[in-house]
Amino acid sequence: MQVQNLFHYWYANQVNTVKWANSLSNEYRLECGVRQGGLSSPKLFNLYVNELIVELSSAKLGCWIDDVCMNNFSYADDMVLLGPTVGAIRGLLGICESFALCHGLLYNCSKSVYMVFKAPGKCPLQVPPIKLNGINLKEVQQFKYLGHYVTGNLDDQVDIERERRAMAVRSNMLARSQRTYNALRVQYNNGFRMLLGLPRFCSASSMFAEARVDRFHAILRKRVASLLRRVRDSTNSILKVIAEKYDSDVMKAFMRVLIR
């Protein structure tokens, strides 16, 4: 009870301000939602929305897989409803509307859409209107949920094409990084030549040896060796796995730099 009273007082008396540069706005009250970034916020939100998930799952409306009703999937405030018919979807939306009415919530109908999975030979030519809070929802052919594109024809081509483009972008970045790396090395050498008043095309190795200054690759190796030492000394379980697995890609990348 004491914990409950603590949260009640906390949320009943919280105020916010907006910071812009070095200025703060006037204080204002925030009377809905959980505290953004709060350690307790995820658990509090789960407690709040769990009633809706239980009610949807208990309705026995929707799709069934091995005698298990699969009619809703939720991640934070993103929810997907599944139903074999328009009537089932309308029933699930009715449950959501009742929950929102009882708990002071308001759905964003402009961000709520529906999609019909096109089963061969079973897809209706026309779908009756599907409404949320009296507003017709927009039908889409695909939507993105948790980073994955879902399409009405159950084809992964959209996601595959997205990954192909992402791979092309990353490959171009790596290629540019190598060119940038080489340009940085050349500029490092030319900078020392200018500081020492040496000809532009004199030997870089001799120049650094005579000045007793680390050349570009030596600095890079020292930085990598320092990073590798900190990884090996770390108590972090993930970093320990990397440090102890000598045939991993990360360790191979370290070794390529060190033996260059």
BASEBA-473514 format. One record per residue (C-alpha): x, y, z. Coordinates in steps of 0.5 Angstrom, whole numbers, padded with zeros to 4 digits, always signed. Layout:
N
XYZ/...
//
This chain:
260
+0000+0000+0000/+0006+0005+0002/+0009+0004-0005/+0002+0005-0009/+0001+0011-0005/+0008+0013-0007/+0007+0013-0014/+0000+0016-0013/+0003+0022-0010/+0009+0022-0015/+0004+0022-0021/-0001+0027-0018/+0004+0032-0017/+0009+0032-0022/+0011+0038-0027/+0015+0039-0033/+0019+0044-0036/+0022+0045-0043/+0029+0047-0044/+0031+0051-0050/+0039+0052-0050/+0040+0055-0043/+0033+0057-0042/+0027+0054-0038/+0020+0054-0040/+0014+0055-0035/+0012+0049-0031/+0006+0045-0033/+0003+0039-0030/+0003+0033-0034/-0003+0029-0032/-0003+0023-0037/+0002+0017-0039/+0008+0015-0035/+0014+0019-0034/+0019+0018-0040/+0025+0015-0039/+0023+0013-0032/+0026+0006-0029/+0019+0004-0027/+0015+0007-0033/+0015+0000-0037/+0012-0004-0031/+0007+0001-0030/+0005+0001-0037/+0005-0006-0037/+0000-0006-0031/-0004-0001-0034/-0005-0004-0041/-0005-0012-0039/-0013-0011-0038/-0014-0010-0045/-0009-0015-0047/-0013-0020-0042/-0020-0018-0045/-0018-0019-0052/-0015-0026-0051/-0021-0028-0047/-0026-0026-0052/-0024-0032-0057/-0025-0028-0063/-0020-0028-0068/-0015-0033-0071/-0013-0040-0068/-0007-0043-0068/-0007-0050-0065/-0013-0049-0060/-0009-0042-0058/-0013-0036-0060/-0008-0031-0063/-0012-0024-0064/-0007-0019-0061/+0000-0018-0061/+0003-0012-0057/+0009-0008-0056/+0009-0002-0052/+0003+0002-0055/+0004-0001-0062/-0002-0007-0062/-0004-0011-0068/-0011-0015-0068/-0012-0021-0072/-0019-0024-0074/-0021-0029-0080/-0027-0024-0082/-0029-0017-0081/-0034-0019-0076/-0029-0021-0071/-0024-0015-0073/-0030-0011-0071/-0031-0015-0065/-0024-0014-0062/-0024-0006-0064/-0031-0006-0060/-0027-0008-0054/-0021-0003-0055/-0026+0002-0056/-0030+0000-0049/-0023+0000-0045/-0021+0007-0048/-0027+0010-0046/-0027+0007-0039/-0019+0009-0038/-0020+0016-0041/-0016+0014-0047/-0016+0017-0054/-0014+0012-0060/-0010+0016-0066/-0015+0014-0072/-0010+0017-0077/-0005+0012-0075/-0009+0006-0075/-0010+0002-0081/-0013-0005-0083/-0010-0010-0088/-0013-0016-0092/-0009-0022-0093/-0010-0025-0100/-0012-0032-0099/-0012-0035-0106/-0019-0036-0108/-0022-0034-0101/-0021-0026-0101/-0027-0022-0102/-0028-0017-0108/-0030-0012-0103/-0029-0011-0096/-0034-0008-0091/-0032-0001-0088/-0028-0002-0081/-0029+0003-0076/-0025+0006-0070/-0029+0011-0066/-0034+0012-0072/-0028+0014-0076/-0027+0009-0083/-0020+0006-0082/-0016+0006-0089/-0014+0000-0092/-0007-0001-0094/-0003-0006-0098/+0003-0007-0093/+0005-0004-0086/+0011-0004-0082/+0011-0007-0075/+0017-0007-0071/+0022-0006-0076/+0019-0011-0081/+0014-0010-0087/+0008-0014-0087/+0004-0015-0094/-0002-0017-0096/+0000-0023-0100/+0005-0025-0095/+0011-0024-0099/+0018-0022-0096/+0020-0019-0102/+0019-0012-0099/+0023-0013-0093/+0028-0017-0098/+0029-0011-0102/+0030-0006-0096/+0035-0010-0093/+0039-0010-0100/+0039-0003-0101/+0041-0002-0093/+0047-0007-0095/+0049-0003-0101/+0049+0003-0097/+0053+0000-0092/+0058-0003-0097/+0058+0004-0100/+0060+0007-0093/+0065+0002-0092/+0068+0003-0099/+0068+0011-0097/+0071+0010-0090/+0077+0006-0094/+0078+0012-0098/+0077+0017-0093/+0082+0013-0088/+0088+0013-0094/+0086+0021-0095/+0087+0022-0088/+0094+0018-0088/+0096+0022-0094/+0094+0029-0090/+0098+0027-0084/+0104+0025-0088/+0104+0032-0091/+0102+0036-0085/+0109+0033-0082/+0113+0035-0088/+0110+0042-0088/+0112+0043-0081/+0119+0040-0082/+0120+0044-0088/+0121+0038-0092/+0120+0037-0100/+0112+0034-0101/+0115+0027-0104/+0120+0026-0099/+0120+0019-0095/+0115+0019-0090/+0118+0013-0086/+0125+0017-0086/+0122+0023-0084/+0118+0020-0078/+0124+0016-0076/+0129+0022-0076/+0124+0026-0072/+0122+0020-0067/+0115+0021-0068/+0110+0016-0069/+0107+0015-0076/+0100+0014-0078/+0100+0006-0078/+0104+0006-0071/+0099+0011-0068/+0093+0007-0071/+0096+0000-0068/+0097+0003-0061/+0090+0006-0061/+0087-0001-0063/+0092-0005-0058/+0089+0000-0052/+0082-0002-0054/+0084-0009-0054/+0087-0009-0047/+0081-0005-0045/+0076-0010-0048/+0080-0016-0045/+0080-0013-0038/+0073-0011-0038/+0068-0015-0033/+0062-0014-0038/+0060-0021-0040/+0059-0019-0048/+0066-0016-0048/+0069-0022-0045/+0066-0027-0050/+0069-0022-0056/+0076-0022-0052/+0076-0030-0051/+0074-0032-0058/+0080-0031-0062/+0077-0033-0069/+0071-0028-0068/+0071-0023-0074/+0072-0017-0069/+0079-0020-0066/+0081-0022-0074/+0080-0014-0075/+0084-0012-0069/+0089-0017-0071/+0089-0014-0078/+0091-0008-0076/+0096-0010-0071/+0100-0014-0076/+0100-0009-0081/
//
